[in-house]
Amino acid sequence: MKTGGGNWQAMLRHPTFWVAVFSVCAVLPSNASAERGRIVWVIDGDTFRMADGERIRIAGIDAAETDPAHAKCAAEIVIGKKATAEAISLLKGRTVDFERVGRSYRRTVARVRLEGRDLSGDLVAKGIARPWAKGRPKPDWCG
């Protein structure tokens, strides 16, 4: 990865760049009030269900699809199933803090913190998800 005015596209694809961005954003002050809840079901690598039934989609990331009706290729399903298994081991039964930032497909979109750490940055660093900025094309899991 080049730095100092080098290749921006390569830098934007590099996971450590996004971990740094998510880490900085996680410590910035917010006007939203954080809520706390326990995760009882992990749907996939970027979505889970809280004990109260609310579905939360983690803001700023995308995980590969596991449903053949939504996946763009067979490889995406394989990647998605691995990401889901890792997310289950990391998140199921855990308590998280979250701040609602929007809605998408009848889910709450939220910034989520696990043990004080930004969850989106951790999932990107582990390879479970990729960065997905609002208004940008969805990451390609088939390329």
The 8 nearest C-alpha neighbors of each residue, nearest first, counted from 0:
[[1, 10, 9, 2, 6, 13, 5, 7],
 [2, 0, 5, 6, 3, 10, 4, 9],
 [1, 3, 5, 4, 0, 6, 10, 7],
 [2, 4, 5, 1, 6, 7, 0, 10],
 [5, 3, 2, 6, 7, 1, 10, 0],
 [6, 4, 1, 2, 3, 7, 0, 10],
 [5, 7, 9, 8, 1, 10, 4, 2],
 [8, 6, 10, 9, 11, 5, 4, 1],
 [9, 7, 11, 10, 6, 12, 13, 5],
 [10, 8, 12, 7, 11, 6, 0, 13],
 [9, 11, 7, 13, 8, 12, 0, 6],
 [10, 12, 8, 9, 13, 7, 16, 17],
 [13, 11, 9, 10, 14, 8, 16, 17],
 [12, 14, 10, 11, 16, 15, 9, 17],
 [15, 13, 17, 16, 124, 18, 123, 12],
 [16, 14, 18, 17, 13, 19, 124, 123],
 [15, 17, 19, 14, 18, 13, 20, 10],
 [18, 16, 20, 19, 14, 15, 21, 120],
 [17, 19, 120, 15, 21, 20, 16, 22],
 [18, 20, 22, 17, 16, 21, 15, 23],
 [21, 19, 17, 23, 22, 18, 24, 16],
 [22, 20, 24, 18, 120, 23, 19, 17],
 [21, 23, 19, 25, 20, 24, 18, 117],
 [22, 24, 20, 25, 21, 26, 19, 27],
 [25, 23, 21, 27, 26, 22, 20, 28],
 [24, 26, 22, 23, 27, 117, 21, 116],
 [27, 25, 24, 23, 28, 22, 29, 21],
 [28, 26, 24, 25, 29, 23, 22, 21],
 [29, 27, 26, 30, 25, 24, 31, 23],
 [28, 30, 31, 27, 32, 26, 98, 33],
 [29, 31, 32, 28, 33, 98, 27, 100],
 [32, 30, 29, 98, 33, 99, 100, 28],
 [31, 33, 98, 30, 34, 29, 99, 97],
 [32, 34, 98, 97, 96, 31, 35, 99],
 [35, 33, 97, 96, 98, 32, 36, 95],
 [34, 36, 96, 95, 97, 33, 94, 37],
 [35, 37, 94, 95, 49, 96, 38, 34],
 [36, 38, 94, 49, 93, 50, 92, 39],
 [37, 39, 49, 92, 91, 93, 48, 40],
 [38, 40, 92, 50, 49, 91, 48, 37],
 [41, 39, 48, 47, 38, 91, 42, 49],
 [42, 40, 47, 87, 43, 91, 48, 46],
 [41, 43, 47, 46, 40, 48, 44, 83],
 [44, 42, 83, 46, 45, 41, 47, 86],
 [43, 45, 83, 62, 82, 86, 46, 127],
 [44, 46, 57, 62, 43, 56, 61, 47],
 [47, 45, 56, 43, 42, 55, 44, 57],
 [46, 48, 41, 42, 55, 40, 54, 49],
 [49, 47, 54, 40, 53, 38, 52, 39],
 [48, 50, 38, 52, 53, 51, 39, 37],
 [51, 49, 52, 39, 37, 38, 48, 36],
 [50, 52, 49, 53, 48, 36, 37, 39],
 [53, 51, 49, 50, 48, 54, 39, 40],
 [52, 54, 49, 48, 51, 55, 50, 106],
 [55, 53, 48, 106, 47, 107, 49, 52],
 [54, 56, 107, 47, 46, 106, 108, 48],
 [57, 55, 46, 108, 45, 107, 58, 106],
 [56, 58, 109, 45, 108, 110, 46, 55],
 [59, 57, 109, 110, 108, 60, 56, 119],
 [58, 60, 131, 132, 130, 57, 119, 133],
 [61, 59, 130, 131, 129, 58, 128, 119],
 [60, 62, 128, 129, 131, 45, 130, 63],
 [63, 61, 128, 44, 45, 127, 129, 64],
 [62, 64, 79, 75, 78, 140, 65, 61],
 [63, 65, 79, 70, 76, 66, 75, 69],
 [64, 66, 76, 79, 80, 67, 63, 70],
 [65, 67, 68, 69, 64, 70, 76, 79],
 [68, 66, 70, 69, 65, 76, 73, 64],
 [67, 69, 66, 70, 71, 65, 64, 72],
 [70, 68, 67, 66, 64, 71, 65, 72],
 [71, 69, 67, 64, 72, 68, 66, 75],
 [70, 72, 69, 75, 141, 73, 67, 140],
 [73, 71, 74, 75, 70, 141, 76, 67],
 [72, 74, 76, 75, 77, 71, 70, 67],
 [75, 73, 77, 76, 72, 78, 141, 140],
 [74, 76, 78, 73, 140, 77, 72, 63],
 [77, 75, 65, 79, 73, 74, 78, 64],
 [76, 78, 74, 80, 79, 75, 81, 73],
 [79, 77, 75, 81, 76, 80, 63, 82],
 [80, 78, 63, 76, 65, 82, 64, 77],
 [81, 79, 83, 77, 82, 78, 65, 76],
 [80, 82, 84, 78, 83, 79, 85, 77],
 [83, 81, 127, 79, 85, 44, 80, 84],
 [82, 84, 43, 44, 86, 80, 81, 85],
 [85, 83, 87, 81, 82, 86, 80, 88],
 [86, 84, 82, 88, 87, 83, 89, 81],
 [85, 87, 83, 89, 84, 44, 88, 90],
 [88, 86, 84, 91, 90, 85, 89, 41],
 [89, 87, 85, 86, 90, 91, 84, 83],
 [88, 90, 86, 87, 85, 91, 93, 84],
 [89, 91, 87, 93, 86, 88, 92, 38],
 [92, 90, 87, 93, 38, 39, 40, 41],
 [91, 93, 38, 39, 37, 90, 94, 40],
 [94, 92, 90, 91, 37, 38, 95, 39],
 [93, 95, 37, 36, 38, 92, 35, 96],
 [96, 94, 113, 35, 36, 112, 37, 97],
 [95, 97, 35, 112, 34, 111, 33, 36],
 [98, 96, 111, 33, 34, 110, 109, 112],
 [97, 99, 33, 109, 110, 31, 32, 100],
 [98, 100, 109, 108, 101, 97, 107, 110],
 [99, 101, 109, 108, 98, 110, 102, 58],
 [102, 100, 108, 99, 107, 109, 103, 106],
 [101, 103, 107, 108, 106, 105, 104, 100],
 [102, 104, 106, 105, 108, 107, 101, 56],
 [103, 105, 106, 102, 107, 56, 108, 54],
 [106, 104, 103, 102, 107, 54, 108, 55],
 [107, 105, 54, 103, 104, 102, 55, 56],
 [106, 108, 102, 55, 56, 101, 54, 109],
 [109, 107, 56, 101, 102, 58, 100, 55],
 [110, 108, 99, 100, 98, 58, 57, 111],
 [109, 111, 98, 58, 97, 57, 99, 112],
 [110, 112, 97, 118, 96, 109, 117, 57],
 [111, 113, 117, 96, 116, 118, 115, 95],
 [114, 112, 95, 116, 115, 118, 117, 96],
 [115, 113, 116, 112, 95, 94, 96, 117],
 [114, 116, 113, 112, 117, 96, 95, 118],
 [117, 115, 112, 113, 114, 118, 25, 121],
 [116, 118, 112, 119, 120, 25, 111, 22],
 [117, 119, 121, 112, 120, 111, 113, 116],
 [120, 118, 122, 121, 117, 123, 60, 57],
 [121, 119, 18, 123, 21, 118, 122, 117],
 [120, 122, 124, 118, 119, 123, 125, 117],
 [123, 121, 125, 127, 119, 124, 120, 128],
 [122, 124, 128, 126, 120, 129, 125, 121],
 [123, 125, 121, 122, 126, 14, 120, 18],
 [126, 124, 122, 123, 127, 121, 128, 120],
 [127, 125, 123, 124, 128, 122, 129, 82],
 [128, 126, 82, 122, 125, 123, 44, 62],
 [129, 127, 62, 123, 61, 126, 122, 60],
 [128, 130, 123, 61, 60, 131, 62, 138],
 [131, 129, 60, 59, 61, 132, 123, 17],
 [132, 130, 60, 59, 61, 129, 137, 133],
 [131, 133, 59, 135, 134, 130, 60, 136],
 [134, 132, 135, 131, 59, 136, 58, 60],
 [133, 135, 132, 136, 131, 137, 59, 138],
 [136, 134, 133, 132, 137, 131, 138, 130],
 [137, 135, 138, 134, 131, 132, 133, 139],
 [136, 138, 131, 135, 139, 61, 132, 134],
 [139, 137, 140, 136, 131, 129, 61, 130],
 [140, 138, 141, 142, 137, 136, 71, 63],
 [141, 139, 75, 142, 138, 63, 74, 71],
 [140, 142, 139, 75, 72, 74, 71, 73],
 [141, 140, 139, 74, 138, 75, 72, 71]]
